[in-house]
Amino acid sequence: MLKSMTGFGRAKYETNSREYIIDIKSVNNRYSDITIKMPRSISFLEEKVKQKVTNAISRGKVEVFITFNNYSEQGKNIKINSELAKRYIEEIKQLSEDTQINMNINLQEILKMPDILNIRIDEEAEILIWSELETALTEAINNFITMRETEGLKIQEDLEKRIDYIEKSVNSIDNISDTLVQEYIAKLEKRINDILQNNIVDESRLAQEVVIYSDKCSVEEELTRLKSHIIQFKELLNKNTANGKKIDFLIQEMNRETNTIGSKANNLDITNYVIEIKTELENIREQIQNVE
């Protein structure tokens, strides 16, 4: 089953005055590119979050947004950077002397200055918070994957219709190619008779021309490979692995075989089928860019 590379998933988890909100969204990308945006207070869990998302997603540009609101006392260790606070006070005093402006600052204002008051999470709380965060993350990933699968199913249905149309066109070319040599023999005999204006035809020369033409216009090998690629294409559509890159490569090979058929077959009907096949292959190629 195909999965789209675009998707969105959200989850919210609340427990014991702690709240976790996770949003996951993704767009197309040739490779896996995962960005995590989360509060500084739990940034120590970033690698774990990234690894869990990586295990679930093979390809795409993925952004994970995490909101964490902790209204509980669990794990909160308040640390005051006294040395830095003293430095702030010293600099403020010096500024007051240099500018002749009276210093009027209280302790509360000092505590609001950058890096003075720090709230740290102890080791025991880290384990608890990761357990809770992982619960929300798992739900968000599941919702995200479900959306990818839903969109991927629509893409798969479209691709199946297009590959069936290509298969019919390939079979039509196969049927036409079987009659090309016989038609060429009839035309060649008529042309020779018109030129010689008699019924004497050099059978050996005629046979030689037929062999040369047959070798030149034969598309049997290309048709065989095309049919094989179509079978592989259908198999890849129904596998539960990320096959976007494989299908993209397969489409390139099918396009190459189709071009060869077009250049070999000196027949208007075959040329028209080749144009139709190439049009459908291009449509498939564009769709595949959205597949994981």
Residue, then its C-alpha position, 0 to 999 in steps of 0.5 A: m500500500l502506498k503512502s503519500m509524503t504529505g500529511f498531518g497528525r496531532a495529539k494532546y495528552e494531559t496528566n497530573s497537571r502536565e500537558y503535551i501537544i504534538d503536531i507533525k506535518s510533512v511535505n515532499n522530499r527526495y530524502s528523509d529530513i526531520t526537524i524537531k521544535m520543542p521547549r528548551s526545558i525538555s530539549f534533552l529528549e530531542e534525540k529520542v523524539k527524532q529516532k521514534v519519528t525516523n523509525a516510522i517515516s522513510r522519506g519526506k520533509v517532516e516537522v515536529f512541533i512539541t508544546f509542553n506545559n508543566y503546572s505540577e511540581q514534579g521534577k522542578n528544581i529551582k536554581i539561582n545563578s548567584e554569581l551571575a546575579k552579582r555580576y549584573i548588580e555590579e555592572i548596573k552599579q557601574l552604569s549608575e556611577d558613569t551616567q549619574i543616574n540613581m540606581n533603583i533596582n530590586l531583587q525581583e527585577i534581578l531575578k527576571m534577567p537572563d539565565i538568573l533563575n533556572i528550572r531544571i528537571d531531575e533524572e527521575a522526572e526525565i524518565l517520567i516525562w519521556s514516558e508521557l511524551e512518548t504516549a502523545l508522540t505515538e498517537a500523533i505519529n499514528n494519526f499522521i501515518t493514517m492521513r498519509e495512507t488515506e492520501g496514498l490510497k487515492i494516489q494508488e487508485d489513480l496509478e492503477k488506472r493509468i498502468d492498466y491503460i498503458e498495459k492495454s496500449v502495449n498489448s495493442i502495439d504487440n498485436i500490430s507489430d505481429t503484422l508489420v513484416q507481412e505488410y512490408i512483404a506485400k508492399l515490397e513485392k508490389r513495389i518491385n512488380d511495379i518497377l520491373q513491370n513483370n512477375i519475376v521477383d528475386e526471391s533471395r533479394l526479397a528475403q534479404e530485404v525482409v530480414i533487414y526490415s524485420d531486424k530494424c523494426s522488431v520491438e519484441e524485446e522492448l515489449t517483453r521488457l515493458k510487460s515485465h516492468i508493468i508486472q513489477f509496477k503492480e507488485l510494488l503498488n501493493k507492498n507495505t514498504a516505501n517504494g516511491k524511489k523504486i517506482d520512479f526508477l521503473i518509470q524511467e526504464m519504461n519510458r526508455e523502452t517506449n522511446t525505443i519502440g517509437s523510434k523503431a516502429n514505422n507505423l502510425d498506429i504504433t506511434n499514436y500508442v507510444i504518444e499515449i503511453k508516454t503521456e501516461l508515464e509522465n502523469i505517473r512520474e508526477q504522482i510518484q513524486n508525492v509517494e514515500 
